[in-house]
Amino acid sequence: MKELVKKPVLRKGVGLVAVFIIVQLLLMTGVMNDYYFATLVTICINIILASSLNLITGFTGQLSLGHAGFMSIGAYTCAIFMMHVPPGWGVGAFLAGVLLGAVAAGVVGLLVGLPTLRLRGDYLAIATLGLSEIIRIIMVNLDITNGAAGLSGIPRFVNWIWLFVFTAGVVLLIANFINSTHGRACKAVREDEIAADTMGVNTTRYKVIAFIVGAFSAGIAGALYASYFYVIKPDLFGFLKSVDILVIVVLGGLGSLSGSILAAILLAVMSSLLQSFAEIRMVLYAVMLVAIMIFRPQGLMGSKEVSLALLKKFGKNLTFKKKRV
Amino acid sequence: MAELSIQKLTKSFGGLMAVSNVSLEIKNGELVGLIGPNGAGKTTVFNLLTGIYEPTSGEITFEHDGRKTRLNKLKPYRISKAGIARTFQNIRLFRDLTVLDNVRIAMHQNAGYGLLAGFLHLPAHALEEKKIVEESINLLDIFNLSDKKNEMARNLPYGEQRRLEIVRALATGPSLLLLDEPAAGMNLGETAQLTETIAQLRDRFDLTVLLIEHDMSLVMRICERIYVMDYGSMIAEGAPEEIKANPRVIKAYLGEDVANA
């Protein structure tokens, strides 16, 4: 067992399998009812959205306010595809739909990224904001998307297995990317673009790659959303949705993947705990966010990742404090 | 054989001629100094050489391993790939990354695995990463920085940040190293040590070095040839002894009266 714990890859694998089995057991025994499962779906979709936006904004330093736009492309592409193929396709329709949605979002990411990523900071934020509005307005005006009323009756294929596969898959791929020379190139762009360029990093290439990977993943999140919640309409993917995703990223810590995951879970839990205070729910939610930002402006995790070393350090601090008391 | 050749290089910002009609040649393995009063255009020459600015006119060619490259319109990352590395006068480290990451990023262009291996952590990834870390530590060792490898770059003392800039430049695997005021802000002892290190580096890594420096003890001690700039133009070129005696240089630094006296 000790040998297992020593290898980081195996450790990660054991952790993931454990999460999968625990949730599966909860589902089978009926402890996790439909309501809880819907929350879990939201959490997983938010984890994908936040991790992918973190790659763009936290790791590569490009402020994007249009993430919901990519999500909506994934959602609509997947939904329209699934509703037009013969029912005989079964789960194949779903998988092909997710892939198609992700690729469509990625292609739009590429087309939009090439010209806009020349802009910096505030300008890029405005350009991406405009982009997501354009996408929303196209969805409102097309016939195939059924306008403002949106699409309903999308076949539901999302169960815990697919949810787990896609969420874990996206997070692992992004984590791998970040822990490679390509991820370091992205971080160099964030730190100092001129220095990065001079040290041999093709800065435009890496900004575009981060943008495409981010858009592709957001497309997956959108497709999962469409195939679980039956109904999609353009309003769901407006500016506020983009801001929601950005809130998760900033709260978790720009440049920390585990921070994004933690924040996605925390916010979902917070929001369901506040269900009983319906009238002042949004007020309390906002107050909590403000409080967290005052006491931890760098986000929950800063730019650190959850690791055994960090947990040990944390544990040491705790015992140290106890002794002093 | 000239490794670096600059012909009639000019750069104007609107009406201001920051660099005008500058020519310069550096042979393989030489250690050359570029000096001049503040605002003479020395750093602008570096920025033109590394592709941060595009020349208004003139030619820059770089020859290495029999490959001739025209640098005029190249992006900085291509120039880095061709074999030119630099340090910055106003330190430009990746401040919020570790010392090791700063060096590893500079090795990016020579990392031998693609995007797919990066995403999937294929065996090539582990193999190359191991090599990158080893080489980075070796370089950091030369500058006594390896025990600080996990420190954030911004937390290093000033002198060590300057040294890390040199390590980072070396990590790109250059054949021509451009040093922009490497001794700025260093005390006498540190400068003397740095002078030795630069001379040793050239032999060890088979480098050609062009350095901008205001500290004359360093320049006169190690540079084989010196170019002098003033108001954007090249006013003198020669061995250290000739430069010391050149009336135009004395005039540029000390003024008309002293030169005539």
Interface residues (C-beta under 8 A of the other chain):
Chain A: L173 N176 F177 N179 S180 T181 H182 G183 R184 A185 K187 A188 E191 D192 I194 A195 A196 D197 T198 M199 G200 V201 N202 T203 I209 S303
Chain B: T50 G51 I52 K75 P76 Y77 I79 S80 K81 A85 R86 F88 R92 L93 F94 R95 D96 L97 D101 R104 I105 A106 M107 H108 Q109 A111 Y113 L115 A117 G118 F119 L120 H121 H125 E128 E129 I132 R168 A169 A171 T172
